[in-house]
């Protein structure tokens, strides 16, 4: 028997039995939270663009809606979702690495494509392995968290900001925009971690900063980019 999906009030984070009562298709009433007596999830009737904007603005309400009321972490196919997110994350990270290498190695056009691809693959895998390991250790020591799969799922989802990297070649943004995207990913991870653990903001930011810093160092060791002052 499948376990009931855990839903949360986006205002206070308290568990909610139901988000709405549906009388007929298109005819429903939003439920109020028993704890704070506010509407449990106002995003149920919002357009996707409004939710996306609030996610970019790092509103905890939007993150609670996405991580608890949209993504079903209790379902049987959560492993399938997790692997999809891991693949998407690695592909976006590979694309980011290629953007940096294209900028720093424009003069080196004679390098073998296969050799370059292998270097990028090793760089991405090693940097992200260091990131996951350091994140797990830092979160365990500073937050005492033990829900590894749930936290990993939240971190992967909150790294959605990496999709903005696709806009760089289209709008010809300078390579420094990658730094801005990296910082937004870090802060987005911190908000997601705060929502899932209900810990202090400072501790969540510290955990994410440590993990991203270790990732930066691993990135420099396996694939240094001397032409660009910052890679993360």
C-alpha contacts under 8 A as a table, 3 or more apart, distances in Angstrom:
res1	aa1	res2	aa2	distance
2	X	75	X	7.20
2	X	76	X	7.70
3	X	74	X	6.59
3	X	75	X	7.45
4	X	74	X	7.30
5	X	72	X	6.24
5	X	73	X	7.42
5	X	74	X	5.66
5	X	75	X	7.33
6	X	15	X	7.03
6	X	16	X	7.70
6	X	68	X	6.68
6	X	69	X	7.53
6	X	72	X	7.78
6	X	74	X	7.35
7	X	15	X	5.81
7	X	16	X	5.43
7	X	17	X	6.94
7	X	18	X	7.18
7	X	19	X	7.63
7	X	68	X	5.57
7	X	69	X	5.22
8	X	13	X	5.35
8	X	14	X	5.52
8	X	15	X	4.51
8	X	16	X	5.15
8	X	40	X	7.21
8	X	41	X	7.89
8	X	64	X	6.98
8	X	65	X	7.54
8	X	68	X	6.15
8	X	69	X	6.58
9	X	12	X	5.81
9	X	13	X	4.87
9	X	14	X	5.35
9	X	15	X	6.24
9	X	16	X	5.96
9	X	33	X	6.17
9	X	39	X	7.67
9	X	40	X	4.31
9	X	41	X	5.89
9	X	64	X	7.68
10	X	13	X	5.58
10	X	40	X	5.99
10	X	41	X	5.50
10	X	42	X	7.92
10	X	60	X	7.58
10	X	61	X	4.62
10	X	62	X	7.20
10	X	64	X	5.39
10	X	65	X	6.00
11	X	36	X	7.72
11	X	38	X	7.19
11	X	39	X	7.95
11	X	40	X	6.89
11	X	41	X	7.72
11	X	61	X	5.98
12	X	35	X	7.79
12	X	36	X	6.75
13	X	64	X	7.23
13	X	195	X	7.90
14	X	33	X	7.63
14	X	35	X	6.67
16	X	19	X	6.86
16	X	33	X	6.38
16	X	34	X	7.53
16	X	40	X	7.15
18	X	21	X	7.63
18	X	31	X	6.82
19	X	30	X	6.06
19	X	31	X	5.24
19	X	32	X	7.64
19	X	40	X	5.98
19	X	41	X	6.24
20	X	28	X	6.57
20	X	29	X	5.47
20	X	30	X	4.30
20	X	31	X	4.92
21	X	28	X	5.44
21	X	29	X	5.24
21	X	30	X	6.52
21	X	31	X	7.02
22	X	25	X	7.24
22	X	26	X	7.84
22	X	27	X	6.04
22	X	28	X	4.07
22	X	29	X	6.46
23	X	27	X	5.63
23	X	28	X	5.55
24	X	27	X	5.05
24	X	28	X	6.92
25	X	28	X	7.78
30	X	39	X	6.61
30	X	40	X	7.40
30	X	41	X	7.49
30	X	42	X	7.55
31	X	39	X	5.91
31	X	40	X	5.98
31	X	41	X	7.88
32	X	37	X	5.43
32	X	38	X	5.23
32	X	39	X	4.22
32	X	40	X	4.98
33	X	36	X	5.72
33	X	37	X	4.74
33	X	38	X	5.54
33	X	39	X	6.03
33	X	40	X	4.86
34	X	37	X	5.45
37	X	40	X	7.97
39	X	42	X	6.11
41	X	44	X	6.01
41	X	65	X	6.93
42	X	45	X	6.43
42	X	46	X	7.14
43	X	46	X	4.80
43	X	47	X	7.87
43	X	51	X	6.91
43	X	62	X	7.59
43	X	65	X	7.05
46	X	50	X	6.48
46	X	51	X	6.98
47	X	50	X	5.47
47	X	51	X	6.70
48	X	51	X	5.13
48	X	52	X	6.10
49	X	52	X	4.97
49	X	53	X	6.12
50	X	53	X	5.16
50	X	54	X	6.27
51	X	54	X	5.16
51	X	55	X	6.19
51	X	62	X	6.28
52	X	55	X	5.03
52	X	56	X	6.31
53	X	56	X	5.09
53	X	57	X	6.24
54	X	57	X	4.86
54	X	58	X	6.25
54	X	59	X	5.62
54	X	62	X	5.96
55	X	58	X	4.96
55	X	59	X	5.95
55	X	62	X	5.64
55	X	63	X	6.49
56	X	59	X	7.80
56	X	161	X	7.89
58	X	62	X	7.64
58	X	63	X	7.60
58	X	188	X	6.50
58	X	191	X	6.79
59	X	62	X	5.51
59	X	63	X	6.66
60	X	63	X	5.01
60	X	64	X	6.14
60	X	191	X	6.70
60	X	192	X	7.81
60	X	195	X	6.69
61	X	64	X	5.20
61	X	65	X	6.25
62	X	65	X	5.06
62	X	66	X	6.24
63	X	66	X	5.10
63	X	67	X	5.87
63	X	191	X	7.61
63	X	192	X	6.37
63	X	195	X	7.07
64	X	67	X	5.25
64	X	68	X	5.57
64	X	69	X	7.06
64	X	195	X	6.42
65	X	68	X	5.68
65	X	69	X	4.91
65	X	70	X	6.26
66	X	69	X	5.84
66	X	70	X	4.93
66	X	71	X	6.17
67	X	70	X	6.25
67	X	71	X	5.44
67	X	72	X	7.93
67	X	154	X	6.64
67	X	192	X	7.99
68	X	71	X	5.87
68	X	72	X	6.77
68	X	73	X	7.53
69	X	72	X	7.12
72	X	75	X	5.66
72	X	78	X	7.26
73	X	78	X	5.98
73	X	150	X	7.02
74	X	78	X	7.15
75	X	78	X	5.67
76	X	79	X	7.42
77	X	80	X	5.19
77	X	81	X	6.54
78	X	81	X	5.00
78	X	82	X	6.06
79	X	82	X	4.93
79	X	83	X	6.28
80	X	83	X	5.36
80	X	84	X	6.37
81	X	84	X	5.11
81	X	85	X	6.23
82	X	85	X	5.15
82	X	86	X	6.18
82	X	153	X	6.24
83	X	86	X	4.99
83	X	87	X	6.18
84	X	87	X	5.20
84	X	88	X	6.19
85	X	88	X	5.03
85	X	89	X	5.94
85	X	153	X	7.85
85	X	156	X	6.31
85	X	157	X	7.25
86	X	89	X	5.08
86	X	90	X	6.17
86	X	156	X	7.05
87	X	90	X	5.23
87	X	91	X	6.15
88	X	91	X	5.11
88	X	92	X	6.18
89	X	92	X	5.23
89	X	93	X	6.13
89	X	156	X	6.86
89	X	159	X	7.73
90	X	93	X	4.96
90	X	94	X	5.99
90	X	124	X	7.19
90	X	125	X	7.81
91	X	94	X	5.01
91	X	95	X	6.18
92	X	95	X	5.03
92	X	96	X	6.21
92	X	162	X	6.51
92	X	163	X	7.05
93	X	96	X	4.97
93	X	97	X	6.21
93	X	124	X	6.65
93	X	162	X	7.84
94	X	97	X	5.05
94	X	98	X	6.19
94	X	120	X	6.82
94	X	121	X	7.14
94	X	124	X	6.20
95	X	98	X	5.06
95	X	99	X	6.25
96	X	99	X	5.12
96	X	100	X	6.46
96	X	165	X	6.87
96	X	178	X	7.74
97	X	100	X	5.19
97	X	101	X	6.20
97	X	120	X	6.74
97	X	124	X	7.51
98	X	101	X	5.01
98	X	102	X	5.90
98	X	120	X	7.27
99	X	102	X	5.17
99	X	103	X	6.30
99	X	175	X	7.95
100	X	103	X	5.17
100	X	104	X	6.18
100	X	175	X	7.25
100	X	225	X	7.62
100	X	228	X	7.99
101	X	104	X	5.08
101	X	105	X	5.51
101	X	106	X	7.80
101	X	225	X	7.37
102	X	105	X	5.37
102	X	106	X	5.52
103	X	106	X	5.82
103	X	175	X	7.46
104	X	225	X	6.89
104	X	226	X	7.76
104	X	227	X	5.49
104	X	228	X	7.09
105	X	108	X	5.28
105	X	109	X	7.68
106	X	109	X	6.63
108	X	111	X	6.30
111	X	115	X	7.32
111	X	116	X	6.90
112	X	115	X	5.19
112	X	116	X	6.15
113	X	116	X	5.12
113	X	117	X	6.05
114	X	117	X	5.08
114	X	118	X	6.20
115	X	118	X	5.17
115	X	119	X	6.27
116	X	119	X	5.11
116	X	120	X	6.25
117	X	120	X	5.14
117	X	121	X	6.14
118	X	121	X	5.02
118	X	122	X	6.14
119	X	122	X	5.26
119	X	123	X	6.05
119	X	223	X	7.36
120	X	123	X	5.02
120	X	124	X	6.10
120	X	223	X	7.60
121	X	124	X	5.25
121	X	125	X	6.10
122	X	125	X	5.32
122	X	126	X	5.93
122	X	222	X	7.42
123	X	126	X	5.45
123	X	127	X	5.99
123	X	219	X	6.19
123	X	222	X	5.37
123	X	223	X	5.67
124	X	127	X	5.32
124	X	128	X	6.11
124	X	219	X	7.53
125	X	128	X	5.32
125	X	129	X	6.02
126	X	129	X	5.07
126	X	130	X	6.22
126	X	218	X	6.90
126	X	219	X	7.59
126	X	222	X	7.48
127	X	130	X	5.21
127	X	131	X	6.21
127	X	215	X	5.09
127	X	216	X	7.31
127	X	218	X	5.03
127	X	219	X	5.18
127	X	222	X	7.83
128	X	131	X	4.73
128	X	132	X	6.13
128	X	215	X	6.48
129	X	132	X	5.32
129	X	133	X	6.13
130	X	133	X	5.22
130	X	134	X	5.95
130	X	211	X	7.88
130	X	214	X	6.53
130	X	215	X	5.71
130	X	218	X	6.70
131	X	134	X	5.34
131	X	135	X	5.87
131	X	211	X	5.22
131	X	212	X	6.29
131	X	214	X	6.26
131	X	215	X	4.85
132	X	135	X	5.08
132	X	136	X	6.06
132	X	211	X	7.38
133	X	136	X	5.25
133	X	137	X	6.31
134	X	137	X	5.16
134	X	138	X	5.96
134	X	210	X	7.32
134	X	211	X	5.16
134	X	214	X	6.86
135	X	138	X	5.18
135	X	139	X	5.92
135	X	207	X	6.55
135	X	208	X	6.83
135	X	210	X	7.29
135	X	211	X	4.74
136	X	139	X	5.24
136	X	140	X	6.09
136	X	148	X	7.48
137	X	140	X	5.18
137	X	141	X	6.17
138	X	141	X	5.22
138	X	142	X	5.87
138	X	143	X	7.79
138	X	207	X	5.52
138	X	210	X	7.28
138	X	211	X	7.40
139	X	142	X	5.33
139	X	143	X	5.13
139	X	144	X	6.42
139	X	145	X	6.07
139	X	207	X	5.94
140	X	143	X	5.56
140	X	144	X	4.39
140	X	145	X	5.06
140	X	146	X	6.78
141	X	144	X	5.67
142	X	203	X	6.82
142	X	207	X	7.28
143	X	197	X	7.78
143	X	199	X	7.03
143	X	203	X	7.31
143	X	204	X	7.92
145	X	148	X	7.59
145	X	197	X	7.39
147	X	150	X	5.52
147	X	151	X	6.11
148	X	151	X	5.30
148	X	152	X	6.07
149	X	152	X	5.12
149	X	153	X	6.10
150	X	153	X	5.13
150	X	154	X	6.29
151	X	154	X	5.06
151	X	155	X	6.18
151	X	193	X	7.10
151	X	196	X	7.22
152	X	155	X	5.10
152	X	156	X	6.16
153	X	156	X	5.25
153	X	157	X	6.20
154	X	157	X	5.16
154	X	158	X	6.01
154	X	189	X	7.79
154	X	192	X	6.18
154	X	193	X	7.27
154	X	196	X	7.78
155	X	158	X	5.14
155	X	159	X	6.26
155	X	189	X	5.48
155	X	192	X	6.73
155	X	193	X	7.32
156	X	159	X	5.28
156	X	160	X	7.41
157	X	160	X	5.82
158	X	161	X	7.39
158	X	185	X	7.22
158	X	188	X	5.67
158	X	189	X	5.49
158	X	192	X	6.33
159	X	162	X	6.10
159	X	185	X	5.34
159	X	188	X	6.82
159	X	189	X	6.62
160	X	163	X	6.03
160	X	185	X	7.69
161	X	164	X	5.89
161	X	181	X	6.73
161	X	184	X	6.98
161	X	185	X	5.99
162	X	165	X	5.72
162	X	181	X	6.53
162	X	182	X	7.74
162	X	185	X	7.10
163	X	166	X	5.90
164	X	167	X	5.51
164	X	168	X	7.49
164	X	181	X	7.41
165	X	168	X	5.55
165	X	178	X	7.17
165	X	181	X	7.57
166	X	169	X	6.78
166	X	170	X	7.42
167	X	170	X	5.22
167	X	171	X	6.01
167	X	172	X	7.89
167	X	173	X	7.80
168	X	171	X	5.54
168	X	172	X	5.34
168	X	173	X	4.90
168	X	174	X	7.55
168	X	177	X	7.94
169	X	172	X	4.91
169	X	173	X	6.87
173	X	177	X	6.63
174	X	177	X	5.93
175	X	178	X	5.78
175	X	179	X	7.84
176	X	179	X	5.36
176	X	180	X	7.03
177	X	180	X	5.03
177	X	181	X	6.29
178	X	181	X	5.03
178	X	182	X	6.10
179	X	182	X	5.09
179	X	183	X	6.29
179	X	230	X	7.00
179	X	231	X	7.04
179	X	232	X	7.35
180	X	183	X	5.19
180	X	184	X	6.25
181	X	184	X	5.09
181	X	185	X	6.17
182	X	185	X	5.07
182	X	186	X	6.29
182	X	232	X	6.36
183	X	186	X	5.04
183	X	187	X	6.32
184	X	187	X	5.17
184	X	188	X	5.91
185	X	188	X	5.02
185	X	189	X	6.03
186	X	189	X	5.18
186	X	190	X	6.32
186	X	205	X	7.97
186	X	208	X	6.22
186	X	209	X	7.01
186	X	212	X	7.19
187	X	190	X	4.95
187	X	191	X	6.33
187	X	205	X	7.09
187	X	208	X	7.88
188	X	191	X	5.18
188	X	192	X	6.28
189	X	192	X	5.13
189	X	193	X	6.08
189	X	208	X	6.77
190	X	193	X	5.04
190	X	194	X	6.12
190	X	201	X	7.49
190	X	204	X	5.23
190	X	205	X	5.14
190	X	207	X	7.88
190	X	208	X	6.01
191	X	194	X	5.05
191	X	195	X	6.21
191	X	201	X	7.71
191	X	204	X	7.58
192	X	195	X	5.10
192	X	196	X	6.23
193	X	196	X	5.20
193	X	197	X	5.95
193	X	198	X	7.76
193	X	199	X	8.00
193	X	204	X	6.12
194	X	197	X	5.35
194	X	198	X	5.05
194	X	199	X	5.45
194	X	200	X	6.87
194	X	201	X	6.22
194	X	204	X	5.94
195	X	198	X	5.39
195	X	199	X	7.89
199	X	203	X	6.97
199	X	204	X	6.86
200	X	203	X	5.44
200	X	204	X	6.47
201	X	204	X	5.15
201	X	205	X	6.12
202	X	205	X	5.18
202	X	206	X	6.09
203	X	206	X	4.98
203	X	207	X	6.21
204	X	207	X	5.20
204	X	208	X	6.32
205	X	208	X	5.20
205	X	209	X	5.95
206	X	209	X	5.03
206	X	210	X	6.11
207	X	210	X	5.29
207	X	211	X	6.29
208	X	211	X	5.14
208	X	212	X	6.02
209	X	212	X	5.24
209	X	213	X	5.93
210	X	213	X	5.11
210	X	214	X	6.23
211	X	214	X	5.24
211	X	215	X	6.22
212	X	215	X	4.88
212	X	216	X	6.10
212	X	232	X	6.75
213	X	216	X	4.93
213	X	217	X	6.34
213	X	232	X	7.28
214	X	217	X	5.12
214	X	218	X	6.19
215	X	218	X	5.10
215	X	219	X	6.01
215	X	232	X	6.66
216	X	219	X	5.00
216	X	220	X	6.25
216	X	231	X	6.26
216	X	232	X	4.49
217	X	220	X	5.09
217	X	221	X	6.24
218	X	221	X	5.10
218	X	222	X	6.15
219	X	222	X	5.46
219	X	223	X	5.63
219	X	224	X	6.57
219	X	231	X	7.52
219	X	232	X	7.26
220	X	223	X	5.30
220	X	224	X	4.10
220	X	225	X	6.95
220	X	231	X	7.66
221	X	224	X	5.96
225	X	228	X	5.79
225	X	229	X	7.81
225	X	231	X	7.61
226	X	229	X	6.87
228	X	231	X	7.25
